[in-house]
Structure formats: structure tokens, C-alpha cells
């Protein structure tokens, strides 16, 4: 619901999902998160919306009341990079597949796979920066 009195603030977030800088609008306050049977928890909430209308408004929550709203949004965007990495690791390296059913196999191979994935990514980034190589997609 549109509330004209909501004090939206325009902010520019760097590295917005690989697009570079992105201007969004935010509003933030504190509240109490309550769950039956548990003690209440103070939170900072941040509502974000896109002035261009490319994504629906979202709510972000943080239990550290001292953190600025813009920092919470930046952390949320950084988290996406981790999600993409985990997706790539699951898809291309076979982590958590039937090849690794035992706990010992997972403990042995997962650190090595993640390390190798990181090295290949760093090497590819350097080659791209130095030689301008075009990335090819696997089919």
C-alpha cells in the first residue's frame, strides 16, 4: 500500500547484483520481534523499494540496532554472491550429490573442491583482466 508520508531516502548501493551502482529507496526503524514462548528481540527493519519498479519492495531485518540501514542493505547484496557461489559449487562440483554420501567423503572433498573452485575463479578473473578473453558457456 502506498503511503505518501513515508520518509523514503534515496541511496546508492555499489555492486548491486553484478550491475554496478544502483539507486534504491529505503526507510528504516526499530521494532520488537516477538514469538510466543520466547523473549522479545529488538530489531532494525529496513524496507527497500526500486524507484524503477524492477523488483517488489522487500523487508530486511537485523538484530544489531547500531548498524546503519545502508549497511544492512549492502550485507544483503553481498550475501547474494555467496548464494551464487554455493549454487555453482552444487551444480558444477557435485557437492552434496550421491558421489559424496558418507560424512568422511564430504569432510575430505568439500574443502578441496571449494579451494579449487576459488583458485580457478581467481585465475580466470586475472586472465580476463589481462587478455580480455570472452567467456564461453558450457552447453
C-alpha positions, 0 to 999 in steps of 0.5 A, spaced: 500 500 500 502 506 498 503 511 503 505 518 501 508 520 508 513 515 508 520 518 509 523 514 503 531 516 502 534 515 496 541 511 496 546 508 492 548 501 493 555 499 489 555 492 486 548 491 486 547 484 483 553 484 478 550 491 475 554 496 478 551 502 482 544 502 483 539 507 486 534 504 491 529 507 496 529 505 503 526 507 510 528 504 516 526 503 524 526 499 530 521 494 532 520 488 537 520 481 534 516 477 538 514 469 538 510 466 543 514 462 548 520 466 547 523 473 549 522 479 545 528 481 540 529 488 538 530 489 531 532 494 525 527 493 519 529 496 513 524 496 507 527 497 500 523 499 494 526 500 486 524 507 484 524 503 477 519 498 479 524 492 477 523 488 483 517 488 489 519 492 495 522 487 500 523 487 508 530 486 511 531 485 518 537 485 523 538 484 530 544 489 531 540 496 532 547 500 531 548 498 524 546 503 519 540 501 514 545 502 508 549 497 511 544 492 512 542 493 505 549 492 502 550 485 507 544 483 503 547 484 496 553 481 498 550 475 501 547 474 494 554 472 491 555 467 496 548 464 494 551 464 487 557 461 489 554 455 493 549 454 487 555 453 482 559 449 487 552 444 487 551 444 480 558 444 477 562 440 483 557 435 485 557 437 492 552 434 496 550 429 490 550 421 491 558 421 489 559 424 496 554 420 501 558 418 507 560 424 512 568 422 511 567 423 503 564 430 504 569 432 510 575 430 505 572 433 498 568 439 500 574 443 502 578 441 496 573 442 491 571 449 494 579 451 494 579 449 487 573 452 485 576 459 488 583 458 485 580 457 478 575 463 479 581 467 481 585 465 475 580 466 470 578 473 473 586 475 472 586 472 465 580 476 463 583 482 466 589 481 462 587 478 455 580 480 455 578 473 453 570 472 452 567 467 456 564 461 453 558 457 456 558 450 457 552 447 453 
